[in-house]
Amino acid sequence: MAVTLEELLNYCIAASHSRPEFWVEFVRGAQLRRMVEVGVYQGDFAAALLQQCESITKYYMLDPWRHLADWNKPFNTDDATFERFFEMAKAKTEFAAARRVVLRGTTTEVIDQISNGELDFAYIDGDHTLRGIVIDLIRVYPKVRPGGFIGGDDFSPPMAYHQTNFEPTLVFPFAVYFAEAVGAKIYALPNIQFCLEKTKNAEFKFVDLTGHYGELNVRSQLKPGNFLKLSFVERFPRLAQIAVQAKKVISRR
């Protein structure tokens, strides 16, 4: 009897202890051959999959590896640092040079170097802002074959703030809305991951395999207390530290 996607995902959860380990098990279990990683950074994830997944015959490494004026996130560093990260990513995956394809540019700049329907799997770990996840999912989706998958990182409820002066992370709930729009099944996974199945029968379903995801609306995430708490920590770090220590003391009593 064929294993269902949910059964495969639950097996991968039980067999892994980290984000890379989970996706290694998934790629192996689904015998995926062609994939793209959007947001390669220093190349550790790519190296792990290429090293441990013999089924992969082509691995697109897509990343601008440059400072982006319109990306308001803390990892948006200077060009010299990104150049060093680029060289690191190439060095870490050099052992698989015959199977990798480096696409240096933003998603909109280089995604069409991949043919529509070519991919078995796309892993999105790029911009994470609302603008970024909208662009990545819309532009990557046609590149995945029917029956293929899109996985992603930072599927975080509630929306995550690095600091109040940066754009929040909105992979969740937008990825769920996107799945509903295209008629796909989407699974919430441990380690704030998601897996979207490009179903052939255009059937939307949200399956929470963690039990940690509640309402899917944005309003429930926009709790004033969350923003005020972060703002307080930024403005009064010493007082915030004292408050945390006091809470620990009280909890021990």
N, C-alpha and C positions, 0 to 999 in steps of 0.2 A: 504494500500500500504506500502510495506517495506521501511524503511528509508535507504538511501544510506550512505556510509561511509562519504562522503563529507558533507552531511546534518547533520550527527551526530557530526562531528568535528566542524562545524560552530555553532551548538547548544551549544556545550561544551565551545567554545570560548566566546559566548555571556553570558553564565551562570556562568562564573568563573572570578576571579580577580587575580589568582596566579597560579603558576605551579602545586602545589599539588591539588588545587581545580579543575583545568582542568582535570587532570588524574583521580580524583575521579569521576567526571561526566562521563568521557569516560568509565571507568570500569563498572560503573552502567548502562550506556546506552547500552553498548554492552553485558552486563551480562557475564562478563569474570570470569572464575572460577579458573584456574590454571595459575600462573605467576611466573616469576623470576625477582628480582631486582639485577642488577649487579652494585655494588658500593653502599653499604648501608650506610657507614660512621657512623653517630651517631644514625641512625634509625628513624629520624623524618618523612621521606617520607613513610617508611613502616608502621609506626604507624598510619599515617593519612589514608592510604588505608585500612588497616585491621580494623580500627575503623569504617570507614564510608561506606565500601563496603561489604555488607552481602553476595554478590554472591561469594566472594573469598573463596574457600575451601582449597587451598594449596598455600602458598606463600614462595617461595625459597628466602632466604636472602644470597646472594653470595658476599663475600668480603674477602680479605686476612687478613685485620686488622693487618698488620705488615709492617715494613719498607721494601721497595723493592729497591735493589741496582740499578736496571735498569729502574726506573721510575723517570724521571727528571721533576718533577712538585713540586710547593711549598707546596702542602698538604702532601707530602711524609715525614712525621714526624718520630719520634723515636718509638721504639716498646712499651715503657711504655705508651706513649700517645695513641697509637692505642689500647692497651689493655683496657685502660679506655673507649675509644669509643666503643669497643666491648661490654663491660659490660653495657654501656648506651643503646646501640641498643637492647640488650636482655631485659633490664628492661622496656624500652618503649613499647615493643611488648609482654611482658609477659602475658598480658590479652588475647592474641590470641595464646598462646603456642601450642594449639592443631591444629592450622592451619598453623603454620610457620615451615619451615625446614631451619636450619642454615647450610650453606655450607661455611666453613672457608678455604679460599685458593684462588689462582688466577683462572681466567676463565679456563685456560688450565689444571689446577690441579684438578678441582672439577666438571666441567660442565657435564661430562659424568655420574654423579650420577643422572642426569635427562634423562629420556628416550626420544628418538627421537619422535617428534610429540606429546609430552605430553602437551605442554603449549598452552594456548590461547593467552598469552601476555608475552612479555619480555620487561623490561625497563632497558636501558643501561645508566648508569651514573658513569662510571668507570675512565679509564685511560685518555681518550680524546686526547692523542697524536696520530699521524698517526699509529704507531705500535699498540697502544692500541685499537683503533677503528677497525682496520683490524682484529685483533685477536678476539675481542668480537663479531663482526657481523658474521664472518665466523663460529665461534664455536657455537654461539647461534642459528643461523638461522635453522639448522636441528631440533632443539628442539621444534620449533613452528609448530603447525599443519597448513596444508593448510587452508586458510581463517582466520588465526590468525594474530597477529600484533606484531611489534617491535616499541617501542617508545624510545626516547632518549633525552638527555640534551646537552647543549652547541653546538647546531647546528648553529654556529655563523659565519655570513659573515661580514667582511672578517675574515680570520683566526685570532684567539685571541692570544695575547702574555701576559703572566703575567709579565715577565721581559725578557730581551734579552738573559739571560743565561739559560733560561728554554726552553724546547721543546714547540713549538706552538700547539694550539688546532686545529685539522684538522678533526673534525667530519663532518663539511661541507668543501669541497664538497664530501668527500669520501663516505658518506652514500648514496649520490645520485648515484655515480658510482657503488656502490654495488647493489643498486636497479635495475639499468640497467642490470648488469651482470646476476642477477637471475630472471629478468623479474617480477619486483614487482612495485606497485604504492607507491610513497613516497610523503608525504605532509609536507610542511614547515608551522610551527605554531608559534603563538606568544610566547614570553618568551624563544626564541631560542630553541624551541622543534621541534621534527620531529615525524612523524608516518608513518611507512612502513607497507603496507598490503601485506601479503604473498598470492598473487592472485593465483587462481587455473589454470588460463589460461595463465600464464607467460607473462603478458602484462606490459611493463614498461611505467610509466608516472610520471612526476614531476609536482606537483601542489603547487603553492605558494599561501597560504591563507593569507599572510601578505602584499604582494606587496613590500617587502624589499630585495628580493633575485634577483640578476642580473645574470651575467654570471656564468657558472658552472665550468670554467677552473681555475686552480691553478694560472696561470700567472697573471690574473687580481687581485688576492689577494696579490701578491708579489710586491706591490708598494714600491719602495725604501723609499718614504717619510714616510710611516707608521713606518718602522723600525727605520729610522733616528730620527723621532719625539720621539719614545719611548726611544731610546738611549740618546737623549738630556735631556729628563726628568730625567733619571737615573743619568746622570753625573752632571747636573746643576739644581737640584730641585728648588732652590730659584729663579733662572731666569725664569724657566718654570712657577712658581707660579705668578711671576710678569707679565709674558706675558698673562696668563689667565685673571688676574684682569684687565689688560689694554684692552683686547678684550671685556670684559663685559662693561667697561666704554664707549668704542667706540660704541658698539651696542645700548646703551641707547640714544645716541645722535640723 
